């Protein structure tokens, strides 16, 4: 014991020598490097490993896709000028490398299958002002894990000629490295196999007596022993079996799967079977499913010739179905059981139903679309021996975990450039009569591919909404389609089926015209990956002018007329889905021109005094007058058909028109420029404005100014 401790101490001293050297190398850049994996912490100064003359930071993992956090402490507590973690296929960066609190760097990565990773490392690019090129720093990583394998069979009895399968219990089957070939040990043939995510030991006894097998497995990733050395070899497994003689000799047949059909029932199938001294050539043997007489006839074997490989060439005719899991088959001479064997007799592969997973549900709608990945289920009989393949489809995976004689699951990818419309299903190169149909996508795309021009600018319909005030004459409304953006390599939408509804109303919201354009079809252009496969017979729209279809042209619409436009997808084409966009174009003017008749009353008129007159009054009050004015109406720039409370115009004014006194000398007609202020903003025929302005009297031949109320009648 004392000598052993001395040896262990010497080994530790030898291992510590390179640690200090490597620590000195790290100290030039980093004071320390720390990894956190699960709840464990690993430091470069404490968890250093020298293996094959290479320095490593070792860490233990339990999950092949572990997530680890790495902290880098720069030497001297200084920020490096520039440090970057170079990408690698062994991990994916979750949190990028950041300098935290002016103290340390930190990043987080997720490893990809540590069991299969080789030469795992972090590679850093570090810039230094003293060097022209960045320096590369490698942090070699050494993943270790504890893997166990246990062999605990329920009994140790074996029989000559009968193979048996045992499960090897392990905590990490993906880390087990084993020889897949058959091996011999003390009269027993054995091999290790991985089946259905289970590690299995297959044994076949060849001689009688107590037989011991001993085998040793290795791992892809090692564990560290007490001396800190990586060990790849697992402890050897040893077990002793008791091999007994079988009462009936087991004869192997070279075909494990036989299809029962008219050919194998009448003509039979040629097989090779193990030879035995009790087996006679040129004799027909019955094959039944029970050892006692009176069993059901499963098959017949006719022995033809002996072969040099200690086998017999036979004809096998099958009459009933049988599975190996149902038990052994007995080869009989009459009613006397002579030998035992086992093989599967199953029906011919037939397909009863094919389903595709859509929106979480299996459907028998077998329509598929370019560039999609589909989950497909085939149901029928004897599917376990089928080799299915669809024309032009790429098989991503076949789910063997839930594959059986009656159900088979596959995942297929449909190529984006698939050319056929019907894809036949083949089994071992033979057409099964089943197929999938390829359809083009009909996805509704938001309205960024259709544009409208009503004022010289091309606007996307998807950007228009609500009310748009247009302050000039709309010469025409033209719709354009940008076909180049409908489809891309990443996402295919297909043809776009649209409905366009147009409603034109006047300034008083009276209906002028309604027009609907249905079945407007826009096809993707030649840049689409599916351009060669679209039928363009119904593609009706590159662009069209709305005035071609309207009785009332847009350029002839009155001020404050409204053009309501609604663009929507034809939802019948998209299963009730689709987009819709509505917007209104309102013809806006800052002012309007019209002729009005009003009756100013009680105007205060002021004119230049007559030198010969003794009347020195500042002004005189008139009676009821008549004014016919051509005037401008001004509108609010942000409101629809909302006039300002004032107007400006010019025209004729008949003063004192309705003066019924005996003295009519004050009657006169003048040319006037008038401004008016209205007490209401309502668009009514009768209002009571306040007038102010001036003009020239034709009779009195003099200029005058006026101010006063009136009654306005709008024609």
Beta strands, then each sheet from edge to edge (+ up, - down):
strand 1: 30-37
strand 2: 40-43
strand 3: 48-51
strand 4: 54-60
strand 5: 67-74
strand 6: 82-85
strand 7: 91-100
strand 8: 104-111
strand 9: 121-127
strand 10: 135-144
strand 11: 149-150
strand 12: 157-159
strand 13: 163-170
strand 14: 176-177
strand 15: 183-185
strand 16: 188-195
strand 17: 198-205
strand 18: 209-215
strand 19: 218-224
strand 20: 230-233
strand 21: 237-244
strand 22: 249-250
strand 23: 257-260
strand 24: 269-274
strand 25: 284-288
strand 26: 297-306
strand 27: 311-318
strand 28: 329-333
strand 29: 336-341
strand 30: 344-347
strand 31: 350-358
strand 32: 361-363
strand 33: 367-369
strand 34: 373-381
strand 35: 388-390
strand 36: 393-399
strand 37: 407-414
strand 38: 422-427
strand 39: 430-439
strand 40: 450-453
strand 41: 458-460
strand 42: 466-470
strand 43: 478-481
strand 44: 496-505
strand 45: 511-522
strand 46: 543-545
strand 47: 562-569
strand 48: 580-587
strand 49: 591-600
strand 50: 604-607
strand 51: 620-621
strand 52: 624-635
strand 53: 643-658
strand 54: 668-677
strand 55: 686-687
strand 56: 690-697
strand 57: 702-714
sheet 1: 2+ 1- 5+ 8- 7+
sheet 2: 3+ 4- 10- 9+ 6-
sheet 3: 11+ 13- 17+ 16- 15+
sheet 4: 12+ 21+ 18-
sheet 5: 14+ 19- 20+
sheet 6: 22+ 29+ 28- 25+ 26- 27+ 24-
sheet 7: 23+ 30+
sheet 8: 32+ 31- 34+ 37- 36+
sheet 9: 33+ 39+ 38- 35+
sheet 10: 41+ 40- 43+ 46-
sheet 11: 42+ 48+ 47- 44+ 45-
sheet 12: 51+ 50- 57+ 49- 52+ 53- 54+ 56-
sheet 13: 51+ 50- 57+ 55-
end
